[in-house]
Amino acid sequence: MSKNNVRVAPEWERVDNAILEELRQHSVANLGDALDRLNIVDGGIAPIWPGARSVGTALPVMTVAGDNKAVIAALDHIRPGDVVVINASGYEGRAILGDNLAQRFDLYGAAGAVVDGYVRDRDIIAELGIPIFARGLTPAGPWKNGPGSIGEPVAIGGVVVNPGDIVAADGDGVIIIPPHRAAEVIAAVREIVALEESKDAEVATLRKQHA
């Protein structure tokens, strides 16, 4: 443990933006089907405002329940396209971040944040359009004592998240895609979309027949 009690892992690889751009075209539900319906974070973690969407690479943070010292320290390690993934023990009593930290994430290039815990300032964050996913809301502010870690694997909503994993999140929830499976998932989700489009066309034809 470093002397400031927030441990930082060595640098890790991030996936190419072209892969992220391809994944941005698809819903979490379809990506989940393409990933064998695995690695889907439990439904308790949801967008804090309607329409929030995010795809990026995971910057994992582990923090003590109700404390955000490690979350603040993570600002120094954000790279464009990162999604800050925070294990805050699902704690309901304190918000781990609010509008100020959310704005700083956005300023430093983060694609959003996923918090296994609570946050605050929903209305401001929604107005700014910063995608934040969390277990819930509370106005109570956090402590800032530590300890914590940055860039080490964490678990959120029953799924292990490694640094550099792909995070996709929308109105349905959150999925974690291991980078080594990205090409496989992209190929599979294209087939899923094509199949769904054919089913939608079939329904449209039936509607006309029953009009």
C-alpha angles and dihedrals in degrees: 000000000000118000092258088055096238110109118209123202123221116272117285136201123266124207122254115272091235088068092049091048091054092049091049088068092066138068122246089241092058092043089051091053089049090053093054089262090286132125092037112147114234116271094250088083107073141152113285091216130034116263098023112150132172139173122178147109121296122257099185121209127185117199139169115262109275095008128103105181091114091047091056091046089053089069088080091058103046116120123190110281096024121137111210106227112195128193102202094162091256087277115176100192101074136032111238093202141008138183095299095056091040090055091049091051088053093045091053092050103261116155091218141289138270114203127192088204140040133304137184144211092060096164094053093045090049092050090051091048095230110155110234124167121192146147094256150310135280131162092220113113125227134253118244106212107104151178109187147126138239127207098012125114115278135182121232125175093347096310128105113230119201124197108272095022115139116255120199121181136171141143092305095053141261136315130187117214120194108229093234089062097047097099091047092049093048092052092047096046091053089057091047092052092049091051092048091049090054090050091049089051090051091052091048090054091049090051091055091049091052096042 
